[in-house]
Amino acid sequence: MGRQSITFTKKNDDWLKSQVDSDEFTSKSELINSLVRQARGQEVKVDWIRTKLIKGENSGFTSKNKEEILSLSKQMLENKL
């Protein structure tokens, strides 16, 4: 496991400390690793959405309304991730 040294603003450091103090996490390292995992997961979702948007833009027009498109997109997202 790689060891890193990073500097936080006072506001961010205070927030990190409060998360550890609330017993949500046992250390700042555990919290940072959790945040990185979340960011990586979001990146996967954003990439998936971007791909679908590009595919949609290239496919032309649809007769579905925005509610139908949103519902279908949510269903597809849940099944893919």
C-alpha positions in Angstrom: 0.0 0.0 0.0 1.4 3.4 -1.0 2.0 6.0 1.6 1.2 9.6 0.7 1.6 13.0 2.4 -1.1 15.5 1.5 -2.0 18.9 2.9 -5.6 20.0 3.5 -7.1 23.4 4.0 -8.2 24.1 7.6 -11.8 23.8 6.7 -11.3 20.4 5.0 -9.1 19.1 7.7 -11.7 20.1 10.3 -14.3 18.2 8.4 -12.1 15.2 8.1 -11.5 15.3 11.9 -15.2 15.6 12.6 -15.9 12.5 10.6 -13.3 10.5 12.4 -14.5 11.9 15.8 -18.0 10.8 15.0 -16.8 7.2 14.9 -17.9 7.0 11.3 -14.3 6.2 10.3 -11.4 5.0 12.4 -8.8 7.3 10.7 -8.5 10.0 8.1 -6.8 7.4 5.8 -9.9 5.2 6.0 -12.1 8.2 5.2 -10.0 9.3 2.2 -9.9 5.8 0.8 -13.7 5.7 1.1 -14.0 9.0 -0.7 -11.7 7.8 -3.5 -13.8 4.6 -3.9 -16.9 6.8 -4.2 -15.3 9.1 -6.7 -14.2 6.1 -8.8 -17.8 4.7 -8.7 -19.1 8.0 -9.8 -16.6 8.1 -12.6 -17.9 4.8 -13.9 -21.5 6.1 -13.9 -20.5 9.4 -15.6 -18.7 7.4 -18.3 -21.7 5.2 -18.8 -24.0 8.1 -19.1 -21.6 10.0 -21.5 -21.5 6.9 -23.7 -25.3 6.6 -23.7 -25.7 10.3 -24.5 -23.3 10.1 -27.4 -25.1 7.0 -28.7 -28.4 8.8 -28.3 -27.2 11.9 -30.1 -26.0 9.7 -33.0 -29.2 7.7 -33.2 -31.5 10.6 -34.1 -34.9 11.6 -32.7 -37.3 9.7 -30.4 -41.0 9.8 -29.8 -40.6 9.3 -26.1 -41.3 12.2 -23.7 -38.8 13.3 -21.1 -40.4 11.2 -18.3 -40.2 8.1 -20.3 -36.6 8.7 -21.3 -35.7 9.4 -17.7 -37.4 6.3 -16.4 -35.8 4.1 -19.1 -32.4 5.6 -18.4 -32.7 4.9 -14.6 -33.8 1.3 -15.3 -30.8 0.8 -17.6 -28.4 2.4 -15.2 -29.5 0.1 -12.3 -29.1 -3.0 -14.5 -25.7 -2.0 -15.7 -24.0 -1.1 -12.4 
